[in-house]
Amino acid sequence: MQYAAVLGHQPHLSLAELQSVIPGFDVKRVVRGQVAIFDTSETLAPGILEGLGGTVAIAERITENDLSLDDIPQVVSKETAGVKKKITFGLRCYGIMSRDIRTMYRKTKDLLKYQMRPCRYIGNDEHPAATALLLDSDILTGKRGREIFLISEEQGLWVGRTIAAQDINAYTHRDMKKPVRDTTVGLLPPKLAQIMLNLGGWLAGSSQKSAGSGKRVKAPALTVLDPFCGTGVIPMEALLRGWNVLASDNSVKAVNGTQKNIEWLRKELGIFKKDVSDTVWKQDATKPFSLKTKPDMIVTETSLGPALEKRSSQRDAQKLKSDSEKLEAEFLRNVSKTLPGVPVVLSLPFWRIKGARIQLEKIWDVITECGYTPTLPACIEPSAPGRLSLLYERRDQFVGREIVMLLSKKR
């Protein structure tokens, strides 16, 4: 099967996540840095985006015939043949001029009207419909209509149907409505937490494969440890996918906040402890862990340092870097000894100063010393030469995140 995915604002992370999650993922090309066209070995389920943080929408290719823009009204008519009441349709277009999109909308509406089929369209020639509107309109299933996905390329017109879209309202609800938020320690975005968990799941599978029979072992319920849980963003996203949670923090305030947020999430979405467990406790992550059963993975964001109201000076950034290097080193030395063999997905801070980034350097020697091997999913290029990591950064932020994936040689 062939699909197209609209990538998020960090396309490299989006591709890494897709590579780690989708069976037989084989990217063919990335169009305009926005849309990845890829093949899979299995048909994708419509609900796949519930667990993907880095993808905005996914479309399934519906024909390989040589079509033109003039054919699209007939495509919409055929794709909506089963709709009994008023049809809702939309067009999601890449590489197509606004006037041509406007013409397709008009001709499609005229054709459906000629066929005595009442209709309305969402989106316009400037922007496709917001993903929330796709969900509200119930057109992803085809019950009330369809969105047709079009990519104009040199080799022809790629035509598909949108089958999944990111539920931005759900993200906003659990991020903004949870009872405890602490802006003083940095807020990990739920979408990034999902990406990190998916990378951790891929690492756990790789770890099991290398340690066992050569075949990937799919655990019925993975267990994730977040030893710097903060207010519980990673634990909450783990529970949402049915993964058992171990969460700790050196701050009593953070532990209490995580517990309150988990309780709220369980009540909001009906996630029962008999189905998926959580354990939250106070612990310094640089001190030995004594767990009855080792987790399948560690996924965590240690510390971004103090909240910054302006860009750091070179001197201040170097001080923040030195403090962070010490914490990261002590943490990795601890988990490599007390939780050997457990893969780690780690978010490291970096600081943006004028014209440059200040990144951790000594930590890479510690990673090697502790027996970890940095890695990335196949065909994913690192953000910078010589550093097997992926950067997450936004223009309006002074501190960025460097995502590092570590496989452990120790057992």
QUIGISUL-V654883 format. One record per residue. N is the residue number from 1. NEAR is the number of other ideal C-beta (glycine too) atoms within 8 Angstrom. D_LAST is the distance of its C-alpha to the last C-alpha in whole Angstrom. Layout:
n-><N;N>
near-><NEAR;NEAR>
d_last-><D_LAST;D_LAST>
//
This chain:
n-><1;2;3;4;5;6;7;8;9;10;11;12;13;14;15;16;17;18;19;20;21;22;23;24;25;26;27;28;29;30;31;32;33;34;35;36;37;38;39;40;41;42;43;44;45;46;47;48;49;50;51;52;53;54;55;56;57;58;59;60;61;62;63;64;65;66;67;68;69;70;71;72;73;74;75;76;77;78;79;80;81;82;83;84;85;86;87;88;89;90;91;92;93;94;95;96;97;98;99;100;101;102;103;104;105;106;107;108;109;110;111;112;113;114;115;116;117;118;119;120;121;122;123;124;125;126;127;128;129;130;131;132;133;134;135;136;137;138;139;140;141;142;143;144;145;146;147;148;149;150;151;152;153;154;155;156;157;158;159;160;161;162;163;164;165;166;167;168;169;170;171;172;173;174;175;176;177;178;179;180;181;182;183;184;185;186;187;188;189;190;191;192;193;194;195;196;197;198;199;200;201;202;203;204;205;206;207;208;209;210;211;212;213;214;215;216;217;218;219;220;221;222;223;224;225;226;227;228;229;230;231;232;233;234;235;236;237;238;239;240;241;242;243;244;245;246;247;248;249;250;251;252;253;254;255;256;257;258;259;260;261;262;263;264;265;266;267;268;269;270;271;272;273;274;275;276;277;278;279;280;281;282;283;284;285;286;287;288;289;290;291;292;293;294;295;296;297;298;299;300;301;302;303;304;305;306;307;308;309;310;311;312;313;314;315;316;317;318;319;320;321;322;323;324;325;326;327;328;329;330;331;332;333;334;335;336;337;338;339;340;341;342;343;344;345;346;347;348;349;350;351;352;353;354;355;356;357;358;359;360;361;362;363;364;365;366;367;368;369;370;371;372;373;374;375;376;377;378;379;380;381;382;383;384;385;386;387;388;389;390;391;392;393;394;395;396;397;398;399;400;401;402;403;404;405;406;407;408;409;410;411>
near-><9;10;14;15;14;10;14;11;4;9;12;11;14;15;13;15;16;16;14;10;12;10;6;8;11;7;12;7;6;12;12;7;6;9;12;14;13;14;10;14;5;7;5;13;5;8;6;12;12;6;9;14;13;14;15;9;15;15;13;11;12;8;7;3;4;5;10;6;10;6;8;15;13;8;13;14;13;7;11;14;6;6;12;3;6;8;13;12;17;16;14;15;10;11;8;9;5;7;7;9;13;10;9;12;12;8;11;15;10;9;12;16;10;6;7;4;10;8;13;8;11;12;11;7;7;4;5;8;12;6;12;9;10;16;11;6;11;8;16;12;6;12;7;11;13;12;17;16;13;15;13;9;9;3;3;7;11;12;12;13;12;17;9;11;12;10;11;9;8;7;11;8;8;12;11;7;5;12;5;11;7;11;6;4;11;9;9;11;9;13;10;13;14;14;16;14;16;14;16;15;12;12;16;13;11;12;13;11;11;7;7;8;3;4;6;7;8;5;8;3;8;10;12;18;16;15;14;10;16;14;13;15;13;17;16;15;12;14;15;10;8;7;12;11;16;12;16;14;14;8;7;6;7;14;14;9;13;17;10;10;14;15;8;10;14;12;7;7;7;6;9;7;7;3;6;12;6;12;7;13;7;8;10;5;14;7;7;6;11;4;9;2;5;7;12;10;16;16;14;15;13;12;10;8;9;4;7;9;3;5;8;12;7;8;6;8;12;9;8;14;12;8;9;14;12;8;11;14;11;9;12;14;11;13;14;12;8;8;13;10;9;14;14;16;17;13;15;15;14;14;13;12;12;4;3;6;8;13;9;13;6;8;12;10;7;12;12;8;7;9;9;13;7;11;9;11;9;5;6;11;6;11;9;7;4;4;10;8;13;13;12;11;9;6;4;3;8;8;12;13;14;16;16;13;15;14;12;15;6;7;5>
d_last-><38;39;39;39;37;39;36;36;37;34;34;31;29;31;30;26;26;28;26;23;25;28;27;29;29;32;34;37;38;39;42;44;40;40;40;37;38;36;35;33;32;33;36;35;35;38;36;33;34;33;30;30;31;32;34;38;39;39;41;42;44;47;49;49;53;54;55;57;58;61;59;57;59;59;56;56;58;56;53;55;57;56;56;59;60;60;58;56;54;53;52;49;50;48;50;54;57;58;61;60;57;60;62;60;60;63;64;61;63;66;65;64;67;69;67;68;64;64;61;60;57;55;54;56;57;55;52;50;50;47;44;45;49;47;45;49;51;49;49;45;46;49;51;53;53;51;49;50;47;49;48;50;49;51;50;51;51;48;48;46;46;44;42;40;40;38;40;40;42;39;37;40;40;37;37;40;41;38;39;37;37;37;38;37;33;33;33;30;32;31;31;29;27;27;26;23;22;22;20;17;18;18;15;13;15;14;10;11;13;11;9;12;15;16;18;17;17;19;18;21;21;18;17;17;17;20;20;23;25;29;31;28;29;25;25;28;28;24;27;29;27;26;22;22;22;20;22;23;25;27;30;32;34;31;30;33;34;30;31;35;34;32;34;37;35;34;38;39;37;37;33;33;30;30;29;26;25;25;24;25;25;26;23;23;20;20;19;16;16;16;15;16;14;11;13;12;13;15;18;21;24;24;27;30;32;36;38;40;43;44;42;41;43;41;41;39;37;35;35;33;31;30;30;27;25;25;24;21;20;20;18;15;15;15;12;10;10;11;9;5;4;8;11;14;17;20;23;25;28;31;35;37;40;43;43;39;35;34;30;27;26;25;22;21;20;18;16;15;15;12;10;11;13;17;18;21;22;24;27;27;28;27;30;30;30;27;25;23;24;26;29;31;34;38;41;42;39;38;35;32;29;26;23;20;17;14;11;8;7;4;0>
//
